[in-house]
Amino acid sequence: MIVLAIDTSNQPLSLAVVKDDAVMGELTLNIKRNHSIQAMTAVESLLATLDLSADQIERIVVAKGPGSYTGVRIGVTLAKTLAWSLKIPLVGVSSLLSLSWPGKQFDGIVSPIMNARRGRVYTGLYTFDETWVELEEDRNLSMEEWLDLLADREEAVLFCGADVDVFWEQIQARLGDRAKRVSESEEVPRMAEMAIYASELADEDVHEFVPNYIRMAEAEVNWLKEQEKNNG
């Protein structure tokens, strides 16, 4: 089976084509450009490089969020359009999990990080045991709360993603030597890994499939607005 995998959920654009769990080609662009302009062009370029036509694609895998609201929406819309027009299955995977691939060889737990602003993060907790296992579901919370949870687990933690840099001093202060981070070359998502992982997942209903934005609860949003008004 030939699978096209797409992630536009944050600044990096990650594409991959996998055939029977073997990587045919990958494309990663980590530049500040509008994914709405470059995503479809990049897909076409990758397929052309591999001498494939769109009708040879048999499955679509997409990073469904969380992440940039616009970025997530672009990727999901592109994936749904391709799946519907080509009449092929669609599978959604966590955008956070797509950052976690370096943790496959890590002896501990894996925490991908995306900056959600105001001291908050999108994050989740995973480990790899022949396949990815979700230990804590993806969520939006303050980094302070997340570090409290991780401190209680008393395990080594590998932090993944470029946004780890924003919080690294805070992480080290709370977790000390238990905190590890990926190298700069490992900070970007790798959708080839997700395409292979998704071979174990059930197909989505293309028409019902929606992004996973993981919004804050309305009470939290209102509280933050009130705090900003009082502090302003």
PLY file of the C-alpha trace (Angstrom):
ply
format ascii 1.0
element vertex 232
property float x
property float y
property float z
element edge 231
property int vertex1
property int vertex2
end_header
0.00 0.00 0.00
1.26 3.48 -0.89
0.57 6.05 1.84
0.90 9.83 1.67
1.43 11.50 5.08
0.98 15.23 5.72
1.78 17.52 8.67
1.22 21.29 8.46
0.28 21.74 12.12
3.19 24.05 12.99
6.01 25.89 11.23
7.69 22.78 9.76
5.96 21.20 6.79
6.53 17.45 6.80
5.49 15.12 3.97
6.26 11.48 3.34
5.36 8.70 0.95
5.62 5.17 2.32
5.05 1.90 0.48
4.41 -1.22 2.56
6.16 0.40 5.56
9.24 1.28 3.49
9.99 4.98 3.02
9.94 6.04 -0.62
10.52 9.73 0.00
10.31 12.51 2.58
10.19 16.30 2.42
10.62 18.66 5.37
10.57 22.45 5.08
11.26 24.37 8.29
10.75 27.93 7.11
8.22 30.66 7.89
5.94 30.40 4.89
2.20 30.05 4.48
1.32 26.36 4.28
-1.79 27.21 2.29
0.52 28.33 -0.52
3.19 25.66 -0.36
1.53 22.45 0.93
-0.18 21.24 -2.26
2.77 22.32 -4.39
5.08 20.37 -2.10
2.86 17.27 -2.36
2.88 17.50 -6.15
6.66 17.98 -6.18
7.28 14.98 -3.94
5.01 12.73 -5.99
6.65 13.89 -9.23
10.12 13.21 -7.81
9.01 9.68 -6.95
7.39 9.25 -10.39
4.00 8.70 -8.81
0.60 10.03 -9.82
-2.06 11.00 -7.28
-4.26 8.06 -8.23
-1.54 5.66 -7.07
-1.92 6.87 -3.49
-3.97 4.37 -1.50
-4.20 6.01 1.93
-3.77 9.45 3.49
-2.36 10.07 6.96
-2.60 13.55 8.45
-1.46 15.25 11.64
-4.81 16.34 13.08
-3.59 18.67 15.83
-3.02 20.25 18.18
-0.88 23.09 16.89
-1.32 26.28 14.92
-5.06 26.75 14.32
-4.51 27.74 10.69
-1.80 25.14 10.10
-3.89 22.28 11.46
-6.91 23.38 9.43
-4.86 23.54 6.21
-3.43 20.05 6.62
-6.74 18.45 7.54
-8.58 20.20 4.70
-5.94 19.10 2.18
-6.01 15.52 3.48
-9.81 15.32 3.45
-9.98 16.77 -0.06
-7.46 14.25 -1.39
-9.10 11.33 0.41
-12.55 12.30 -0.84
-11.53 13.01 -4.44
-9.37 9.88 -4.73
-11.89 7.77 -2.79
-9.23 6.40 -0.45
-9.05 5.99 3.36
-7.99 8.76 5.72
-6.29 8.37 9.12
-5.56 11.08 11.67
-2.61 11.04 14.08
-1.56 13.37 16.86
0.63 16.28 15.79
2.41 15.89 19.10
3.15 12.25 18.45
4.69 13.20 15.10
7.31 15.15 17.10
8.04 12.21 19.38
9.81 9.88 16.93
13.31 10.32 18.48
11.90 8.73 21.63
11.66 5.30 20.03
15.11 4.49 21.42
14.75 6.39 24.69
14.73 4.52 28.00
12.03 6.57 29.68
8.96 8.62 28.82
8.55 11.11 25.98
6.96 14.54 26.21
6.48 16.49 22.96
6.06 20.25 23.48
4.32 22.94 21.44
4.18 26.49 22.78
0.54 27.51 23.38
1.56 31.01 24.65
1.02 32.65 28.05
3.17 29.99 29.73
0.98 27.17 28.42
1.85 24.22 26.22
0.25 21.58 24.07
1.71 18.31 25.25
1.11 14.64 25.91
3.07 11.72 27.27
4.19 8.64 25.37
6.48 5.66 25.53
7.56 3.24 22.83
7.15 -0.51 23.38
7.07 -2.13 19.92
4.54 0.59 19.10
3.63 3.98 20.55
1.71 3.88 23.83
-0.16 6.95 25.07
0.44 7.44 28.81
-1.27 10.84 29.13
-3.64 12.21 26.51
-2.77 15.34 24.53
-3.78 18.48 26.37
-3.37 22.25 26.80
-2.16 23.34 30.24
0.44 25.48 31.94
4.02 24.24 31.83
4.10 24.53 35.62
1.19 22.08 35.94
2.78 19.72 33.43
6.11 19.70 35.23
4.33 18.93 38.51
2.78 15.87 36.88
6.10 14.74 35.40
7.94 15.29 38.69
5.52 12.91 40.41
6.32 10.15 37.92
10.01 10.06 38.91
11.17 8.90 35.45
13.61 10.24 32.88
11.78 12.43 30.36
12.77 13.18 26.77
11.36 16.52 25.60
10.75 16.78 21.85
10.12 19.68 19.49
11.67 23.06 18.72
9.52 24.82 21.34
11.31 22.95 24.14
13.91 25.73 23.97
11.34 28.26 25.22
10.85 26.30 28.45
14.19 24.53 28.89
15.43 26.53 31.87
12.11 26.00 33.65
12.19 22.28 32.82
15.72 21.83 34.13
14.97 23.77 37.30
12.06 21.43 38.07
13.34 18.05 36.84
17.13 18.41 36.94
19.11 15.57 35.35
15.93 13.60 34.66
15.15 16.02 31.82
16.63 15.28 28.39
16.06 16.99 25.07
16.44 16.04 21.44
19.11 17.50 19.18
18.28 20.35 16.80
18.22 17.95 13.86
15.54 15.89 15.65
13.20 18.76 16.51
11.04 18.59 13.39
8.16 16.16 12.82
8.78 13.08 10.68
5.63 11.91 8.95
7.24 8.78 7.54
7.24 7.48 11.11
3.57 8.36 11.46
2.65 6.73 8.16
4.14 3.46 9.39
2.55 3.81 12.83
-0.86 4.57 11.28
-0.89 1.22 9.49
-2.22 -0.15 12.81
-5.00 2.45 13.11
-8.59 2.33 11.90
-9.73 4.56 9.04
-11.69 7.71 9.78
-15.01 8.77 8.31
-13.80 11.39 5.82
-16.93 13.54 6.14
-17.02 13.45 9.96
-13.27 13.85 10.53
-12.36 17.15 12.24
-9.13 18.70 13.59
-8.20 18.28 17.24
-7.48 21.84 18.33
-7.57 21.06 22.08
-9.00 24.40 23.07
-8.90 25.62 26.63
-12.15 25.38 28.56
-14.26 28.55 28.31
-13.77 29.24 32.03
-9.98 29.20 31.57
-10.17 31.54 28.58
-12.34 34.00 30.49
-10.03 33.82 33.52
-6.97 34.62 31.38
-8.75 37.55 29.74
-9.68 38.89 33.17
-6.09 38.54 34.37
-4.77 40.38 31.33
-7.30 43.18 31.85
-6.40 43.52 35.54
-2.67 43.49 34.79
-2.98 45.84 31.87
0 1
1 2
2 3
3 4
4 5
5 6
6 7
7 8
8 9
9 10
10 11
11 12
12 13
13 14
14 15
15 16
16 17
17 18
18 19
19 20
20 21
21 22
22 23
23 24
24 25
25 26
26 27
27 28
28 29
29 30
30 31
31 32
32 33
33 34
34 35
35 36
36 37
37 38
38 39
39 40
40 41
41 42
42 43
43 44
44 45
45 46
46 47
47 48
48 49
49 50
50 51
51 52
52 53
53 54
54 55
55 56
56 57
57 58
58 59
59 60
60 61
61 62
62 63
63 64
64 65
65 66
66 67
67 68
68 69
69 70
70 71
71 72
72 73
73 74
74 75
75 76
76 77
77 78
78 79
79 80
80 81
81 82
82 83
83 84
84 85
85 86
86 87
87 88
88 89
89 90
90 91
91 92
92 93
93 94
94 95
95 96
96 97
97 98
98 99
99 100
100 101
101 102
102 103
103 104
104 105
105 106
106 107
107 108
108 109
109 110
110 111
111 112
112 113
113 114
114 115
115 116
116 117
117 118
118 119
119 120
120 121
121 122
122 123
123 124
124 125
125 126
126 127
127 128
128 129
129 130
130 131
131 132
132 133
133 134
134 135
135 136
136 137
137 138
138 139
139 140
140 141
141 142
142 143
143 144
144 145
145 146
146 147
147 148
148 149
149 150
150 151
151 152
152 153
153 154
154 155
155 156
156 157
157 158
158 159
159 160
160 161
161 162
162 163
163 164
164 165
165 166
166 167
167 168
168 169
169 170
170 171
171 172
172 173
173 174
174 175
175 176
176 177
177 178
178 179
179 180
180 181
181 182
182 183
183 184
184 185
185 186
186 187
187 188
188 189
189 190
190 191
191 192
192 193
193 194
194 195
195 196
196 197
197 198
198 199
199 200
200 201
201 202
202 203
203 204
204 205
205 206
206 207
207 208
208 209
209 210
210 211
211 212
212 213
213 214
214 215
215 216
216 217
217 218
218 219
219 220
220 221
221 222
222 223
223 224
224 225
225 226
226 227
227 228
228 229
229 230
230 231
